[in-house]
Amino acid sequence: MQLEIVTPDKKVFQGEVSEASFPGANGAFQVLKNHAPLVSALAKGTVSFTTREGKQSMIVDGGVVEIKDNNIVLLAEKVLS
């Protein structure tokens, strides 16, 4: 799956991931390959994902995530770390 994390200022991450977890506004959720299409608001919390190099994570201060056709786009208000 392709994951892209973008803030209003810059592209924070773009690359291939095997799984990703998000702090949804109604609770945390995980995305694996061939996930059903989804658009979700995000709460402040930790986004984590696994690349070939290993597990990575960052804290986002809200935003929106769209999942469609093994592409994930996260539009974050701010990435804190």
C-alpha positions as CSV (number, residue, x, y, z in Angstrom):
1,M,0.0,0.0,0.0
2,Q,1.1,3.6,-0.6
3,L,0.9,6.0,2.3
4,E,1.2,9.8,1.9
5,I,1.2,12.1,4.9
6,V,0.8,15.8,4.1
7,T,0.4,19.0,6.2
8,P,-0.5,22.4,4.9
9,D,3.3,23.2,4.8
10,K,4.9,20.1,3.4
11,K,4.8,16.4,2.5
12,V,5.9,14.5,5.7
13,F,6.1,11.0,4.4
14,Q,5.4,9.1,1.2
15,G,6.2,5.4,0.7
16,E,5.2,1.8,0.7
17,V,3.7,0.4,4.0
18,S,2.4,-3.0,4.9
19,E,0.0,-1.7,7.6
20,A,-0.9,1.6,9.2
21,S,-2.8,2.6,12.4
22,F,-4.7,5.8,12.9
23,P,-6.3,7.7,15.8
24,G,-9.8,8.0,14.4
25,A,-12.3,10.5,15.8
26,N,-14.4,7.6,17.0
27,G,-11.6,5.3,18.0
28,A,-8.3,3.9,16.7
29,F,-8.3,1.7,13.6
30,Q,-5.8,-0.3,11.6
31,V,-5.5,-0.5,7.8
32,L,-4.2,-3.5,5.9
33,K,-3.8,-4.3,2.2
34,N,-7.2,-4.3,0.3
35,H,-9.0,-2.4,3.0
36,A,-12.5,-1.2,2.0
37,P,-12.7,2.5,0.9
38,L,-13.0,4.8,3.9
39,V,-12.8,8.5,4.8
40,S,-12.4,9.3,8.5
41,A,-11.7,12.3,10.7
42,L,-8.7,11.9,12.9
43,A,-8.2,13.0,16.5
44,K,-4.9,14.1,18.0
45,G,-2.9,10.9,18.5
46,T,-0.2,8.6,17.2
47,V,-0.1,7.4,13.6
48,S,2.0,4.3,13.2
49,F,3.0,2.3,10.1
50,T,5.4,-0.4,9.0
51,T,7.8,0.0,6.1
52,R,10.6,-2.3,4.9
53,E,12.9,-0.4,7.4
54,G,10.6,-1.2,10.3
55,K,7.9,0.4,12.4
56,Q,7.6,4.2,12.4
57,S,5.3,6.6,14.2
58,M,4.4,10.3,14.5
59,I,1.9,12.3,16.5
60,V,-0.7,14.2,14.4
61,D,-2.9,17.0,15.7
62,G,-6.1,16.0,13.9
63,G,-6.9,15.7,10.2
64,V,-8.6,13.5,7.7
65,V,-7.5,10.2,6.2
66,E,-8.8,8.6,2.9
67,I,-8.3,5.0,2.0
68,K,-9.0,3.8,-1.6
69,D,-7.5,1.2,-3.9
70,N,-4.5,0.5,-1.6
71,N,-3.6,4.2,-1.4
72,I,-3.8,6.1,1.9
73,V,-3.7,9.9,2.0
74,L,-3.6,11.5,5.4
75,L,-4.1,15.3,5.5
76,A,-2.9,16.3,8.9
77,E,-3.5,19.7,10.5
78,K,0.0,19.4,12.1
79,V,2.6,16.7,12.8
80,L,4.0,17.2,16.2
81,S,6.8,14.6,16.0
